[in-house]
């Protein structure tokens, strides 16, 4: 057994989080959490990445301490034992959080999290952090609903295990960690988390509601935005989008994020309501993903009526080119090595002029493919798109996820998005300075 020690400021006792915890073979959850928390406390960059994600500053003087199996011997009533406690000190200021961890298929229980929120308020802990295989768009968006009154004075935050794994991967990949020993720790933690014994799981299947919603649409029956089926489908969609962003981050080495409105960022319930309304009214699920330094955000849409997935980017046409074909050629040159039969090119024209569409191959072969009779008109923007139209793969709870990730990551990002560069105005040309023009006039 590890040695219990007093935790200053909380009248609590706990075991210092260890890299090599001495625990029973059956305590996989405790082992995984102890190793993660120990690394969090020892590698400043890892601690900073987690604190920055929840809007807390991390400086040179910041110290992180982490404990497991926390108890409150003097407290009467329920003998609650949080899985962990994180204490962050910066000078005279401190911040603390209980940690509740679940691995494998284990799920958070509302009553347990609410009990920890009450305990946190009682003993002066600032937050409750949950770590599970559930995915949430932001740490502030918990995968479970709790009594809102409990979060007025105590924060409820969430990290999926794969979000932590992605942070570790990016820190090591991008050489953000200076100390060689710390890099070694992160690499070893990454290796441990990827092993099946750690209990991490990616999101790999839509919920059971997926099949019933598709069947209702096929039979011509509408979907109510407030129905449990619609809410279940949108909840699965949100989880998959977060997992997809994390996958893109690990594949590109850059932090891919969902583009959320300020309203959706601050209130996940509003986002859920708006997306269930879109599902009920348009039979679509949609999202926008931002990858740093790409030419444009990536738009993703799943059309449940046609059972089609569309992935696209919209690029502004180069404003320094005055002819229709020259603007189109600017785009085509960037995609000359892409599969022309699988990529769609759409040109947007001013006013009410209809959009023109073709495959990339057709646009390369026919100069008139994207032409307008009025030669003074030029396209203002282009959309580049790839689609998946396999209805059987779309209908499967697991095959939908596989098809979506294959289309977004390998097919679209790998063959299209990473080749594209947004148009930038050319550097300004030299001209005569105003005093030089005056001198020239005087000379005359």
Secondary structure, DSSP 8 states (H G I E B T S, - for coil): ---EEEETTTTEEEEE--TT----TT-HHHHHHHHHHHHHHH-HHHHHHHHHHTT----TTEEEEEEEEEE-TT--SS----SEEEEEEETTEEEEEEEEE--TT----HHHHHHHHHHHHHHT--EEEEEES---SSTTS-SS---GGGGTTSEEEEEEHHHHHHHHHHHHHTT----HHHHHHHHHHHHHHHSGGG---------THHHHHHHHHHTT----TTSHHHHHHHHHHHHHHHHHHHHHHHHHSS--EE---HHHHH-HHHHHHHHHHHHHHHSEEEEEEE-TTSSS-EEEEEETTTTEEEEEEEEE--TT--SHHHHHHHHHHHTTTS-TTT-EEEEE-STT---EEEEHHHHHH-TTTT--SSTT----EEEEEEEE--HHHHHSHHHHHHHHHIIIIIIIIHHTGGG--------------HHHHHHHHHH-
